[in-house]
Amino acid sequence: SHMASKFKVAIINHSFQVGYFCRRWELFALQHPDVDVYLLAPKKREWYGGKTYQYDKSVNKVIESQGFDKNNYHRRVFRVQKSKYLGWTSPDFKDLFDEIHPDIVYHIGTHNMNSLKQVLRLRSKYYPEMKVIAFSMRGPAMNLKLEFDNCSFLHKLVRRYIYWQSKKRLNYINNHIDAFFCHYPDAIKCFQLEGYKGPIYMQTQVGVNEEWFHEDVNARKEIREKYHIADSTYVFGSATRFSKDKGVDVILRALPLNGDWKYLMMGSGSDEEKGRLRSIICERHLEDKVIETGMVDWYDMAKYWNAVDCAIHVPLTTPHWEETFSLSAIQPQITKKPIIGDTSGSVPYQIGFSEMLVPEGDVQKLHEKILWVLSHKEEAAAIGLKMYQRTHDSFEVQHLDDMFYDTLVEDVIPGKYDENKIDMASYKPKNR
């Protein structure tokens, strides 16, 4: 493959205020000294506002960020102006592009945001040589053209109105973007259904970083001691918001009543959501089996996954939401733990081993799978090792960075499309 000479990429996302989300790109810059990496982050942003995150809803903090320069790795900040319909725009993009002269702008968010349209408009007016690519965390639930059989008449009308509102913007973006990136196979179909005909790649954004997430005997001991869990006790775990669509209700109803096991229920939700789950726990007399950890910090998640023997992630698809790429599915795998998943959204793609999947929403089948794991612990652990290998080869940040580099150098810059690069789970980067 031909090496492009030194080039500059500017990557736009609100999360670049936080080191946790920047690290992947810092590693990218370290690994590829021929690329100048500029992260563009909001000057000021409110985090967690109104979301019942896996984290704590009472944390509503405003973060202010500054720019920096470390060799070929940089951050610049911009002001944000809220838009009427989708997302926001920034009065600073033109000045930043004039300063940086990026060869490629990579916009991370959703595929029909005003900020993406703004970047494309600036490109067509001032920077004809600049390439613009975008990541969208979309799934079918964002698909403006898709009809849902189980969707109310009102919901259909609202969808029609949103589609009509965004059709012009969507068409403009579809026709002017150089490439799209998404999380999982269904998202590709969605783009094509909406009329997009250009290059599209499955390369997730955050991925999982093995610097933080790996097997760790001491962490396992620390967390198990914290909750007084014996070495011999088998631990199931899940980490998610407590909204119904995340499937914690299904897990609580599927757990067996006896045996030497515990369930680490990580995450949080509104008081109402916590109440709903606690009533299932009481009704099934699981009080001494279920451990509620509450909100677990981003960096601490790795320790908690080490304390678990088998993870469970069984979300439920709704007309408004579908799992498009859950970190709760890949983080336990990279710590060498097996995971039971279901057939919802991206979960089968993320898990990759059908023997650990159960039908979405099927309490009885999940119950049987949990019993199978408890009576085949060694077999489950061996599946965990296979899952580790696949996740390491598919979703770990070094792999994603190598693949992204190949995509930029061989496809985006020369304006080609290599369909061998469609899937992060099968592509083998050149320099590995």
Summary of the structure (lengths in Angstrom):
residues: 432
radius of gyration: 22.2
end to end distance: 13.4
largest distance: 67.6
contacts: 1400
relative contact order: 0.12
helix: 42%
strand: 19%
